[in-house]
Amino acid sequence: MASVGWQAVGSQREAMALAAVSNPLIRKLEHGAVLSDVERAALEALTLHRRCVPARQDIAVYDNTDRVYLVMSGIAGRYKTLLQGRRRIVSFAVPGDLCRMHVSGSAARDLRLGALTPCSVVDIPRAKLSDLIETHLGIARAMRWLTLMELSRAREWLVNDSRPADKRLAHHFCELLVCLQAVGLASENSFELGISQTDLADALGISQIHINRVLQALRAKGLIVWSKSVLTIPDVPQLMNFAEFDAVYLSLSAI
């Protein structure tokens, strides 16, 4: 009986280890800090209770500042609705991304977070996340790295706005590729991209007619193939060079 018990414990530990490896939050944070088994287990426990959010529906409630939102699957967008009613997407959120980590009071009304594709999301109590950061040194280091990386990412989106539309879109595709590769959700040159042309237009701040022309131009140059919700980049270095993309700002190389 004792040997059976030990086998059960061993199987449970193996299952937890496999779950931690496949957890996009853990995979992402380990680009920023070394995490112990205890810290991985604490993060895994944090992400057990997920909810599904359909595409085109908001993930975050305006005034709810006591929650941090973790995207576990799908693609979301941080966006603002302009006075004319137009939407401007200011960043994409992919699996492993923590959203609204640093908001309070009126700042919570500034940006909305919406599902661009069907998403699974974890609503993390802000106080619980703070406790983990205070308790675990590795998690604290990883969260500091994550904050700096997101600031760098936001700056790059600002710089990218100065490029022509075709280069801006190519840059977004490169960023999505690298970010999804970091959590094991992209191959060397392709990933699932189930968002609409409207979403891409709102990320670039251009019209739907213009985004269609930009996509056609990238296809005509042989830089991308987008079919059946899968984006394939035939020559990744070529697209990165065209987009003036340097992944250094994402700080996603192995530590």
FILUMZA-78209 format. One line per field, with one value per residue: residue number from 1; residue in one letter; z, y, x of N, C-alpha, C in turn. Coordinates in pm, 1 decimal. Layout:
FILUMZA-78209
filo: (NUM  ...) $
torti: (A  ...) $
nZ: (Z  ...) $
nY: (Y  ...) $
nX: (X  ...) $
caZ: (Z  ...) $
caY: (Y  ...) $
caX: (X  ...) $
cZ: (Z  ...) $
cY: (Y  ...) $
cX: (X  ...) $
end
This chain:
FILUMZA-78209
filo: (1  2  3  4  5  6  7  8  9  10  11  12  13  14  15  16  17  18  19  20  21  22  23  24  25  26  27  28  29  30  31  32  33  34  35  36  37  38  39  40  41  42  43  44  45  46  47  48  49  50  51  52  53  54  55  56  57  58  59  60  61  62  63  64  65  66  67  68  69  70  71  72  73  74  75  76  77  78  79  80  81  82  83  84  85  86  87  88  89  90  91  92  93  94  95  96  97  98  99  100  101  102  103  104  105  106  107  108  109  110  111  112  113  114  115  116  117  118  119  120  121  122  123  124  125  126  127  128  129  130  131  132  133  134  135  136  137  138  139  140  141  142  143  144  145  146  147  148  149  150  151  152  153  154  155  156  157  158  159  160  161  162  163  164  165  166  167  168  169  170  171  172  173  174  175  176  177  178  179  180  181  182  183  184  185  186  187  188  189  190  191  192  193  194  195  196  197  198  199  200  201  202  203  204  205  206  207  208  209  210  211  212  213  214  215  216  217  218  219  220  221  222  223  224  225  226  227  228  229  230  231  232  233  234  235  236  237  238  239  240  241  242  243  244  245  246  247  248  249  250  251  252  253  254  255) $
torti: (M  A  S  V  G  W  Q  A  V  G  S  Q  R  E  A  M  A  L  A  A  V  S  N  P  L  I  R  K  L  E  H  G  A  V  L  S  D  V  E  R  A  A  L  E  A  L  T  L  H  R  R  C  V  P  A  R  Q  D  I  A  V  Y  D  N  T  D  R  V  Y  L  V  M  S  G  I  A  G  R  Y  K  T  L  L  Q  G  R  R  R  I  V  S  F  A  V  P  G  D  L  C  R  M  H  V  S  G  S  A  A  R  D  L  R  L  G  A  L  T  P  C  S  V  V  D  I  P  R  A  K  L  S  D  L  I  E  T  H  L  G  I  A  R  A  M  R  W  L  T  L  M  E  L  S  R  A  R  E  W  L  V  N  D  S  R  P  A  D  K  R  L  A  H  H  F  C  E  L  L  V  C  L  Q  A  V  G  L  A  S  E  N  S  F  E  L  G  I  S  Q  T  D  L  A  D  A  L  G  I  S  Q  I  H  I  N  R  V  L  Q  A  L  R  A  K  G  L  I  V  W  S  K  S  V  L  T  I  P  D  V  P  Q  L  M  N  F  A  E  F  D  A  V  Y  L  S  L  S  A  I) $
nZ: (0.0  75.9  -128.9  -341.5  -256.5  -265.7  -539.9  -629.5  -524.5  -663.4  -926.4  -908.0  -856.5  -1095.7  -1274.6  -1186.7  -1246.3  -1526.8  -1581.6  -1493.3  -1677.6  -1907.3  -1848.2  -1942.7  -1803.5  -1616.9  -1792.5  -1924.8  -1716.5  -1640.5  -1819.7  -1710.1  -1451.8  -1228.5  -1114.1  -825.4  -741.8  -553.9  -597.5  -861.2  -817.5  -658.3  -840.1  -1027.4  -877.1  -858.4  -1099.9  -1148.3  -1167.2  -1426.6  -1666.3  -1951.1  -2219.6  -2471.9  -2812.9  -2899.8  -2666.9  -2361.1  -2124.5  -1881.0  -1615.5  -1591.3  -1335.7  -1162.3  -970.8  -808.8  -919.1  -1120.4  -1453.8  -1619.5  -1922.1  -2054.4  -2279.8  -2631.3  -2792.1  -2674.6  -2654.0  -2551.2  -2532.6  -2634.4  -2651.2  -2875.0  -2892.6  -3120.1  -3138.6  -3247.3  -3215.1  -3067.6  -3064.4  -2840.7  -2761.9  -2789.6  -2607.1  -2513.9  -2441.1  -2112.5  -2050.5  -1809.9  -1725.0  -1656.1  -1424.1  -1286.5  -1202.1  -1061.0  -901.4  -1093.6  -1307.6  -1394.5  -1573.8  -1805.9  -2010.5  -2186.6  -2177.1  -2405.7  -2549.9  -2842.8  -2980.2  -2898.0  -2556.8  -2269.4  -1933.6  -1627.8  -1329.1  -1109.4  -770.4  -664.5  -416.8  -349.2  -542.9  -473.4  -222.9  -296.1  -432.6  -226.7  -66.4  -211.1  -344.5  -604.8  -762.7  -716.7  -842.2  -1104.5  -1159.1  -1146.6  -1366.9  -1561.2  -1551.4  -1639.8  -1894.3  -2016.2  -2017.7  -2195.4  -2420.1  -2463.9  -2529.4  -2768.6  -2931.4  -2956.0  -3100.4  -3327.1  -3447.2  -3607.2  -3841.2  -4187.5  -4285.3  -4377.9  -4277.9  -4005.8  -3956.4  -4023.0  -3820.0  -3592.9  -3644.3  -3622.7  -3351.1  -3227.7  -3310.0  -3175.5  -2904.6  -2871.2  -2929.9  -2704.0  -2507.4  -2597.8  -2802.4  -3071.8  -3381.9  -3553.3  -3755.5  -3771.6  -3646.8  -3469.9  -3570.5  -3509.2  -3520.0  -3650.4  -3963.1  -3903.3  -3637.6  -3673.6  -3824.7  -3632.7  -3456.8  -3597.6  -3649.3  -3887.2  -4180.0  -4273.1  -4543.7  -4606.3  -4448.3  -4575.9  -4819.5  -4729.1  -4623.9  -4859.4  -4995.9  -4838.6  -4874.3  -5152.1  -5171.1  -5075.2  -4804.3  -4602.1  -4529.8  -4482.1  -4383.2  -4315.4  -4043.9  -3962.2  -3943.9  -4148.7  -4184.9  -4440.4  -4460.1  -4192.5  -4096.4  -4313.1  -4299.3  -4048.3  -4096.3  -4290.4  -4133.7  -3954.5  -3711.7  -3392.4  -3160.3  -2911.1  -2734.4  -2609.8  -2428.5  -2402.0  -2417.4  -2306.3  -1958.7) $
nY: (-120.6  118.7  163.7  210.5  447.7  620.6  613.2  740.2  994.9  1065.1  1066.8  1274.0  1492.8  1491.3  1552.7  1811.8  1938.6  1921.2  2074.2  2322.8  2374.5  2411.1  2632.9  2954.3  3194.1  3125.0  3034.0  3271.5  3445.1  3318.5  3400.4  3624.6  3583.0  3340.1  3081.5  2906.1  2565.5  2585.0  2844.6  2823.5  2645.6  2804.6  3003.6  2847.0  2762.4  3002.1  3035.3  2861.1  2890.5  2965.8  3170.6  3186.2  3411.4  3548.6  3639.9  3987.0  4089.4  4273.1  4219.7  4325.7  4499.9  4836.8  4989.8  4813.2  4780.5  4606.5  4379.3  4187.9  4101.1  3804.5  3675.9  3362.8  3212.2  3276.7  3603.6  3930.5  4282.4  4594.6  4891.8  5214.5  5412.6  5660.7  6008.3  6035.4  5789.7  5591.9  5312.1  5264.5  5048.1  4993.9  4810.4  4461.2  4173.6  3871.4  3511.8  3463.1  3725.0  3978.7  4199.0  4536.0  4580.9  4798.7  4997.0  5233.3  5390.8  5664.3  5603.2  5353.8  5387.7  5467.7  5292.8  5020.9  4665.6  4417.7  4110.1  3992.8  3761.8  3446.2  3403.9  3267.4  3357.0  3460.8  3597.1  3770.4  3836.1  4146.7  4186.5  3928.3  3870.9  4064.2  3968.1  3733.4  3843.2  3978.5  3765.8  3583.0  3586.7  3529.0  3555.0  3822.6  3942.3  3859.6  3992.5  4259.3  4263.8  4208.8  4440.0  4638.5  4538.8  4562.0  4839.0  4902.9  4778.8  4930.2  5176.3  5106.7  5065.2  5327.3  5440.1  5284.7  5387.0  5591.1  5484.9  5382.7  5240.8  4970.8  4879.8  4916.3  4729.8  4493.5  4499.5  4459.3  4196.7  4064.8  4111.7  3973.6  3712.4  3665.1  3700.9  3500.4  3275.7  3275.8  3167.8  2921.0  2899.2  2938.4  2846.5  2824.2  3002.2  3063.0  3122.8  3106.0  3328.8  3467.6  3710.2  3995.4  4184.8  4434.8  4465.4  4479.6  4713.4  4898.2  4880.6  4999.1  5243.8  5311.3  5304.5  5048.0  4994.9  5077.9  4898.9  4661.6  4701.9  4725.5  4469.6  4320.6  4421.2  4328.3  4056.6  4039.0  4097.6  3868.3  3844.1  3761.9  3498.5  3457.7  3255.4  3075.2  3151.9  3130.0  3270.8  3279.2  3327.6  3340.8  3404.7  3485.8  3654.8  3833.0  3962.9  4084.1  4256.3  4422.4  4538.6  4682.6  4565.0  4481.0  4247.3  4290.8  4479.2  4341.2  4171.3  3886.6  3676.1  3374.8  3349.8) $
nX: (82.3  198.4  382.2  212.1  98.5  321.0  366.4  137.1  172.8  403.2  306.1  124.3  292.3  436.5  231.9  169.4  408.9  411.8  186.8  271.4  473.1  323.0  177.0  103.3  160.8  359.7  558.1  615.0  702.4  934.2  1117.7  1211.5  1303.3  1448.1  1249.6  1145.7  1041.9  838.7  748.7  655.7  446.0  280.5  207.7  77.9  -142.7  -268.6  -388.5  -597.4  -877.8  -1064.1  -1235.5  -1449.3  -1447.4  -1634.9  -1550.5  -1528.1  -1630.2  -1610.1  -1349.0  -1264.5  -1422.1  -1518.2  -1490.2  -1374.1  -1118.5  -987.6  -895.0  -671.1  -617.1  -558.4  -462.4  -518.5  -566.9  -621.1  -654.1  -643.3  -732.1  -607.4  -779.9  -910.5  -1201.5  -1269.6  -1385.2  -1541.4  -1647.4  -1493.6  -1274.8  -956.8  -699.3  -443.2  -258.9  -184.4  -292.5  -167.0  -164.7  -44.7  -7.3  -46.6  -298.9  -391.8  -239.9  -141.4  -336.5  -565.1  -840.1  -958.7  -797.3  -863.3  -1065.4  -956.1  -845.1  -993.3  -1038.4  -1066.3  -1190.2  -1056.4  -1057.0  -1216.9  -1151.9  -982.3  -975.7  -825.6  -936.1  -761.1  -733.8  -615.2  -492.0  -413.6  -221.0  -34.4  43.6  176.9  393.1  521.5  590.2  744.3  1060.5  1154.9  924.3  871.3  1093.7  1044.6  805.4  884.5  1054.2  860.2  698.7  879.6  930.8  678.2  650.1  854.7  754.6  523.9  641.8  761.5  539.8  454.8  670.4  648.2  422.0  510.1  595.3  538.9  218.5  230.5  474.5  424.9  220.3  354.3  543.3  381.4  300.2  545.0  602.7  389.2  451.5  699.8  625.8  432.6  583.3  741.6  583.4  531.5  339.9  363.0  509.4  828.7  777.5  505.4  170.1  -145.3  -390.6  -663.6  -794.6  -978.2  -978.0  -1069.7  -989.4  -712.2  -700.2  -786.5  -577.6  -376.7  -482.2  -612.0  -829.9  -1075.3  -1067.3  -810.6  -655.0  -706.0  -577.3  -314.4  -264.2  -288.0  -69.2  147.0  112.2  151.0  420.8  523.8  566.9  393.6  157.2  -175.9  -412.5  -706.4  -718.0  -454.9  -141.2  133.3  477.6  682.5  958.5  1116.1  1338.4  1345.4  1094.8  1120.2  1332.3  1217.9  1017.7  1165.3  1219.3  1332.5  1381.0  1487.0  1374.3  1170.0  1281.1  1288.5  1463.8  1622.7  1705.0) $
caZ: (0.0  85.5  -259.5  -423.2  -211.9  -320.0  -683.5  -649.8  -498.6  -774.3  -1043.1  -883.2  -875.1  -1238.5  -1338.2  -1151.4  -1321.7  -1665.2  -1585.7  -1479.2  -1803.4  -2008.7  -1799.6  -2013.3  -1709.9  -1564.5  -1902.1  -1953.8  -1604.9  -1630.8  -1903.4  -1632.1  -1323.7  -1196.6  -1018.6  -755.7  -753.5  -467.2  -664.8  -974.7  -763.5  -612.7  -959.4  -1086.6  -796.3  -884.7  -1232.0  -1161.9  -1194.6  -1549.7  -1726.4  -2095.3  -2267.1  -2616.9  -2892.3  -2908.4  -2536.1  -2268.1  -2019.7  -1755.8  -1579.5  -1575.8  -1202.9  -1078.1  -960.0  -716.3  -995.9  -1230.9  -1550.0  -1685.5  -2042.6  -2060.0  -2419.6  -2717.0  -2804.1  -2628.5  -2691.4  -2466.0  -2628.5  -2587.6  -2743.1  -2897.0  -2884.5  -3239.4  -3131.2  -3301.5  -3119.6  -3098.2  -2987.6  -2809.6  -2745.2  -2785.5  -2489.1  -2554.3  -2323.9  -2022.9  -2021.0  -1698.9  -1767.5  -1552.1  -1301.3  -1218.5  -1213.9  -939.6  -913.2  -1225.7  -1411.5  -1443.3  -1680.4  -1920.8  -2114.1  -2169.8  -2219.7  -2472.6  -2618.9  -2988.6  -3016.1  -2773.3  -2460.8  -2131.8  -1850.5  -1482.4  -1251.9  -992.9  -670.6  -657.9  -286.5  -351.5  -622.6  -391.8  -119.6  -359.2  -462.7  -99.5  -2.9  -293.7  -407.0  -747.6  -824.2  -710.8  -948.8  -1232.9  -1177.8  -1179.4  -1506.9  -1644.4  -1556.2  -1726.4  -2030.3  -2068.5  -2047.2  -2318.2  -2526.5  -2490.5  -2599.6  -2906.2  -3005.0  -2989.7  -3208.5  -3446.1  -3509.2  -3701.6  -3962.4  -4282.4  -4238.7  -4406.2  -4181.8  -3873.5  -3946.7  -4019.9  -3685.2  -3501.8  -3669.4  -3564.8  -3205.3  -3190.9  -3328.0  -3068.6  -2776.0  -2867.1  -2920.0  -2566.8  -2421.6  -2663.4  -2882.6  -3211.1  -3437.6  -3594.5  -3849.2  -3785.7  -3525.1  -3491.5  -3565.6  -3537.3  -3509.0  -3776.2  -4026.7  -3828.3  -3521.3  -3721.7  -3862.5  -3509.9  -3395.5  -3676.4  -3660.9  -4027.7  -4220.3  -4317.3  -4683.3  -4604.3  -4393.7  -4679.3  -4915.6  -4663.8  -4621.3  -4995.8  -5030.6  -4769.9  -4942.9  -5285.1  -5153.9  -5023.3  -4665.3  -4514.0  -4580.3  -4375.9  -4433.9  -4216.0  -3910.1  -3931.7  -4012.3  -4176.0  -4232.8  -4516.6  -4429.9  -4072.4  -4098.0  -4414.7  -4246.7  -3939.9  -4157.2  -4353.0  -4028.0  -3864.7  -3583.6  -3312.2  -3045.7  -2784.9  -2642.5  -2539.6  -2321.3  -2387.7  -2430.7  -2185.1  -1859.7) $
caY: (0.0  235.4  190.6  270.9  586.9  696.4  625.7  842.1  1125.1  1092.0  1101.3  1406.8  1590.0  1496.1  1626.4  1953.5  1990.0  1937.4  2187.4  2445.6  2397.3  2456.3  2753.0  3066.1  3293.6  3074.6  3032.8  3408.8  3501.9  3255.7  3476.5  3738.4  3544.3  3197.1  3051.2  2778.1  2478.0  2640.8  2963.1  2775.8  2589.0  2916.8  3067.4  2752.8  2768.5  3132.4  3037.2  2744.1  2923.2  3043.9  3193.5  3206.1  3539.4  3542.3  3747.9  4113.3  4123.1  4325.5  4130.4  4399.5  4595.2  4969.0  5039.2  4706.1  4798.8  4509.4  4259.2  4187.2  4006.0  3723.7  3606.3  3227.3  3168.9  3377.4  3734.6  4043.1  4411.9  4711.4  4991.6  5331.9  5460.1  5803.7  6085.9  6009.8  5653.1  5497.3  5238.8  5257.4  4945.2  5044.4  4696.1  4328.9  4092.1  3730.8  3424.5  3494.3  3868.7  4032.7  4327.3  4628.4  4557.1  4923.6  5094.3  5264.3  5507.3  5707.7  5544.2  5232.7  5422.7  5516.2  5191.1  4902.1  4541.9  4337.3  3988.0  4003.0  3625.0  3380.2  3401.3  3222.6  3461.5  3443.4  3720.2  3752.7  3943.1  4225.0  4164.0  3796.5  3883.7  4142.3  3878.1  3644.8  3923.5  4006.9  3641.0  3506.4  3673.9  3502.8  3614.6  3968.1  3979.1  3837.8  4096.9  4382.7  4248.5  4218.5  4580.4  4709.7  4490.4  4619.7  4979.5  4903.1  4740.2  5045.8  5276.2  5061.4  5091.0  5470.2  5457.7  5217.1  5472.3  5684.5  5411.8  5361.7  5140.9  4833.4  4846.4  4906.9  4601.2  4390.0  4504.7  4392.8  4053.1  4017.0  4111.3  3863.0  3588.8  3648.5  3687.1  3369.4  3176.7  3276.8  3084.7  2793.2  2899.6  2969.4  2771.4  2913.0  3106.8  3074.6  3120.2  3125.6  3470.0  3467.1  3842.6  4043.5  4298.6  4553.9  4475.0  4527.1  4854.6  4977.4  4881.7  5089.2  5373.8  5336.8  5256.6  4909.1  4991.3  5090.0  4777.7  4559.8  4730.1  4696.2  4323.7  4274.8  4458.9  4235.5  3927.1  4050.0  4095.3  3737.7  3857.9  3689.6  3419.6  3454.4  3167.8  2992.4  3201.5  3102.3  3360.3  3218.5  3421.9  3255.8  3438.7  3569.4  3765.1  3930.7  4044.7  4165.9  4362.7  4513.8  4608.2  4747.8  4501.9  4426.5  4186.5  4321.7  4553.7  4251.5  4105.7  3751.9  3572.6  3293.5  3407.3) $
caX: (0.0  285.2  441.2  107.0  87.0  432.7  345.0  32.9  234.7  493.0  225.1  67.0  400.3  466.5  121.9  185.3  524.0  369.2  94.0  350.2  544.1  228.4  110.2  168.3  213.6  486.7  655.7  656.4  778.8  1065.9  1210.8  1257.9  1362.9  1446.8  1143.4  1158.6  924.9  734.2  693.5  575.7  321.7  197.0  153.5  -17.4  -264.7  -330.6  -452.4  -684.2  -1018.1  -1068.6  -1367.1  -1444.5  -1500.3  -1652.7  -1492.6  -1603.3  -1687.2  -1510.2  -1299.3  -1253.8  -1526.3  -1457.2  -1452.9  -1322.3  -973.6  -928.1  -864.7  -575.9  -671.4  -456.2  -507.2  -463.9  -574.7  -682.0  -589.3  -725.1  -677.6  -630.0  -826.9  -981.9  -1303.6  -1253.1  -1508.4  -1621.2  -1698.1  -1396.1  -1191.9  -812.2  -630.1  -309.3  -169.7  -246.0  -261.8  -163.7  -153.4  66.0  -5.4  -125.5  -354.5  -438.5  -163.9  -106.7  -445.7  -639.9  -927.8  -1003.6  -711.8  -928.3  -1158.6  -880.9  -839.1  -1075.0  -974.7  -1167.2  -1149.5  -1060.7  -1094.5  -1257.8  -1040.8  -1000.3  -916.7  -828.1  -949.6  -673.9  -745.2  -492.5  -429.4  -349.9  -99.6  60.0  95.6  276.1  512.0  589.2  634.4  838.7  1159.9  1159.3  805.3  890.4  1187.6  978.2  704.5  956.6  1094.4  740.0  658.7  974.1  911.8  554.8  678.7  933.2  662.8  437.9  723.2  783.5  415.6  455.9  767.2  597.0  319.9  572.8  630.7  429.0  122.2  273.5  579.7  362.7  151.7  458.3  602.9  287.0  307.1  671.2  588.0  301.1  527.0  798.9  556.6  367.7  690.8  792.8  497.9  510.5  217.2  394.6  621.7  937.3  734.4  360.2  89.2  -288.1  -428.4  -806.3  -854.2  -1035.0  -911.6  -1111.6  -900.2  -582.4  -717.3  -795.6  -444.5  -294.2  -547.2  -643.4  -962.4  -1081.1  -1022.9  -664.2  -593.1  -715.4  -470.9  -186.1  -251.2  -262.7  68.2  237.8  97.6  211.0  566.1  562.4  610.1  302.4  45.1  -277.7  -517.3  -775.6  -681.1  -314.0  -48.3  263.1  578.7  775.2  1098.0  1105.3  1436.2  1307.6  985.0  1173.7  1411.8  1122.8  944.0  1260.8  1186.5  1441.0  1311.9  1555.9  1288.5  1080.6  1359.4  1234.0  1565.4  1635.8  1796.8) $
cZ: (0.0  -50.7  -352.3  -390.0  -268.9  -469.9  -713.9  -629.7  -613.4  -899.0  -1030.5  -905.9  -1023.1  -1313.0  -1310.6  -1229.8  -1467.1  -1680.2  -1578.2  -1609.5  -1907.9  -1968.7  -1862.9  -1919.6  -1657.8  -1672.6  -1930.7  -1841.8  -1593.8  -1732.4  -1823.2  -1501.7  -1310.2  -1088.7  -955.8  -779.3  -670.8  -534.4  -786.7  -927.2  -718.2  -731.8  -1027.8  -1010.4  -821.9  -1010.7  -1254.0  -1211.0  -1312.8  -1593.4  -1874.7  -2131.3  -2418.1  -2686.4  -2896.6  -2777.0  -2443.9  -2161.5  -1884.3  -1737.8  -1543.6  -1435.1  -1110.5  -1073.6  -866.4  -786.1  -1099.7  -1324.7  -1626.5  -1805.4  -2048.1  -2200.3  -2499.8  -2722.7  -2762.8  -2673.0  -2586.4  -2560.4  -2559.1  -2694.8  -2753.3  -2898.2  -3003.4  -3240.5  -3187.1  -3189.7  -3164.0  -3005.2  -2965.7  -2777.3  -2750.6  -2655.6  -2530.2  -2429.5  -2243.4  -1985.1  -1904.5  -1736.8  -1649.4  -1418.1  -1220.4  -1240.7  -1078.7  -966.0  -1055.6  -1338.3  -1470.9  -1558.7  -1809.7  -2037.0  -2081.2  -2222.2  -2278.5  -2539.7  -2768.9  -3050.8  -2889.9  -2681.5  -2335.2  -2044.4  -1704.3  -1418.0  -1121.6  -894.0  -655.7  -526.2  -283.8  -430.9  -545.2  -283.7  -176.9  -386.2  -335.6  -38.8  -78.8  -370.3  -559.1  -820.8  -824.5  -821.8  -1085.5  -1260.9  -1207.6  -1325.1  -1599.2  -1659.2  -1649.9  -1872.4  -2092.9  -2099.2  -2177.1  -2438.6  -2565.4  -2566.0  -2745.4  -2992.2  -3044.8  -3105.9  -3338.1  -3519.4  -3610.2  -3833.8  -4059.7  -4239.8  -4263.8  -4311.1  -4040.5  -3855.2  -3941.1  -3882.2  -3583.8  -3520.6  -3609.7  -3412.6  -3159.3  -3203.4  -3210.8  -2933.4  -2763.1  -2863.7  -2776.2  -2472.8  -2491.8  -2752.1  -3026.9  -3254.7  -3475.9  -3683.7  -3864.6  -3649.6  -3561.6  -3473.3  -3607.5  -3525.7  -3647.7  -3836.8  -3956.9  -3706.4  -3562.6  -3760.9  -3739.0  -3434.7  -3468.4  -3686.0  -3805.1  -4060.0  -4263.4  -4463.1  -4689.4  -4554.6  -4496.7  -4782.4  -4857.9  -4660.3  -4759.7  -5038.1  -4965.7  -4834.0  -5078.0  -5278.7  -5101.3  -4878.9  -4568.5  -4595.5  -4464.5  -4429.4  -4322.3  -4074.4  -3867.5  -4013.0  -4026.3  -4235.3  -4306.6  -4483.8  -4313.0  -4070.6  -4199.2  -4364.7  -4135.2  -3993.2  -4221.1  -4247.2  -3936.1  -3721.5  -3518.9  -3182.0  -2910.8  -2684.2  -2563.8  -2427.5  -2295.2  -2411.6  -2299.0  -2090.5  -1821.1) $
cY: (126.0  270.8  254.7  418.1  673.1  716.5  734.6  981.0  1163.6  1133.9  1240.6  1514.8  1604.3  1575.9  1775.2  2015.1  2014.4  2056.7  2318.8  2478.4  2455.9  2585.0  2875.7  3173.5  3250.9  3077.4  3174.0  3463.7  3441.9  3312.6  3591.0  3704.1  3392.8  3173.3  2914.4  2693.7  2531.7  2760.3  2924.2  2720.7  2699.2  2987.4  2977.2  2757.0  2898.0  3129.6  2921.7  2779.2  3019.6  3064.4  3220.9  3338.8  3531.3  3658.5  3865.9  4149.6  4173.9  4221.9  4199.2  4493.0  4726.9  4996.7  4932.4  4713.3  4697.9  4378.1  4287.3  4076.5  3937.2  3652.6  3470.2  3168.7  3276.4  3505.4  3842.4  4173.1  4517.2  4826.0  5107.5  5372.3  5612.2  5874.5  6060.2  5868.6  5549.0  5432.7  5244.8  5154.7  4991.3  4932.9  4568.4  4260.3  3945.7  3644.0  3451.2  3639.6  3902.2  4173.6  4405.5  4601.6  4684.1  5028.8  5114.3  5386.4  5536.9  5648.6  5419.4  5262.0  5460.7  5417.7  5075.1  4782.1  4452.0  4214.6  4008.7  3868.3  3563.4  3364.3  3324.6  3314.2  3421.3  3580.7  3702.1  3866.7  4016.0  4199.8  4029.5  3800.2  3960.6  4055.9  3784.9  3719.5  3951.7  3881.2  3573.3  3600.1  3654.6  3565.2  3766.2  4014.7  3966.8  3948.1  4232.4  4379.5  4268.0  4363.5  4659.6  4668.0  4551.5  4768.7  4992.1  4870.4  4857.4  5154.3  5237.3  5081.0  5238.7  5497.3  5399.1  5301.7  5570.4  5617.4  5407.0  5243.3  4997.7  4788.8  4832.3  4771.5  4486.4  4383.1  4435.3  4241.5  3993.9  4009.0  3996.2  3729.7  3563.9  3625.5  3550.3  3256.9  3164.5  3190.4  2955.4  2784.4  2943.0  2881.3  2870.1  3026.6  3119.1  3069.1  3143.2  3272.9  3481.2  3602.8  3889.9  4155.0  4428.8  4575.2  4529.6  4674.5  4943.2  4980.5  4977.7  5229.3  5411.2  5277.4  5110.1  4895.2  4993.3  4961.3  4665.8  4577.2  4695.2  4545.9  4268.4  4306.1  4364.2  4096.9  3930.7  4045.7  3960.9  3739.4  3780.2  3602.1  3407.9  3378.1  3082.9  3023.6  3162.1  3197.7  3289.2  3324.2  3340.9  3279.8  3537.7  3682.0  3873.3  4021.3  4135.9  4281.9  4467.7  4599.6  4691.1  4696.7  4444.7  4377.2  4220.0  4390.3  4465.1  4173.7  3962.6  3642.3  3498.6  3354.9  3305.5) $
cX: (85.9  343.3  339.5  91.4  197.4  419.0  242.6  89.7  326.6  418.1  166.7  172.9  434.6  359.7  133.1  300.6  486.6  276.2  169.1  422.5  449.7  156.4  176.9  223.5  349.3  594.0  705.2  744.2  917.8  1165.2  1273.6  1325.5  1358.5  1342.0  1168.3  1034.0  808.8  668.5  610.9  442.5  226.6  132.7  51.7  -150.0  -341.9  -416.6  -550.0  -824.3  -1026.9  -1213.9  -1348.8  -1510.4  -1514.6  -1582.8  -1588.2  -1672.4  -1576.7  -1475.6  -1304.9  -1372.0  -1458.9  -1402.5  -1395.8  -1169.8  -908.3  -895.5  -755.9  -621.3  -558.6  -517.3  -437.5  -470.5  -646.0  -599.6  -687.9  -660.3  -708.3  -667.8  -896.4  -1083.0  -1292.6  -1388.2  -1599.7  -1679.3  -1604.4  -1315.0  -1046.3  -750.0  -486.4  -210.6  -251.4  -205.9  -274.3  -149.9  -25.3  72.8  -98.8  -170.2  -408.2  -370.2  -145.9  -214.0  -510.9  -725.6  -968.3  -920.2  -775.3  -1022.1  -1086.6  -884.3  -931.2  -997.8  -1081.5  -1108.9  -1164.1  -1093.0  -1154.7  -1137.3  -1079.8  -916.0  -925.0  -838.0  -872.6  -696.4  -611.3  -417.1  -356.2  -220.2  7.2  123.0  202.3  405.6  591.3  650.7  747.9  931.9  1163.4  1042.2  817.4  983.8  1121.0  876.5  769.6  1001.8  974.6  694.1  748.5  956.5  786.7  571.7  758.0  845.8  572.3  514.0  742.3  657.5  408.1  550.8  712.8  493.0  379.6  610.1  512.2  343.1  169.5  384.1  523.0  294.7  252.3  523.9  512.0  291.4  434.0  660.8  500.0  374.4  621.3  730.8  489.0  471.0  739.3  710.2  457.6  388.1  240.0  510.8  732.0  888.6  582.9  291.3  -56.9  -321.6  -575.4  -873.3  -898.8  -949.7  -948.4  -1022.7  -763.9  -589.2  -718.7  -662.4  -350.9  -353.8  -577.4  -780.0  -956.9  -1038.1  -870.3  -599.4  -598.9  -603.9  -333.4  -161.9  -219.6  -120.0  168.7  231.6  169.6  363.5  616.3  606.1  522.0  207.5  -52.7  -396.8  -574.0  -727.4  -539.9  -228.2  85.9  355.8  684.3  922.5  1096.7  1209.3  1400.1  1196.0  1034.5  1255.5  1320.1  1052.9  1033.7  1240.2  1311.1  1379.3  1375.9  1463.8  1193.6  1149.6  1313.3  1336.2  1578.7  1737.9  1903.1) $
end
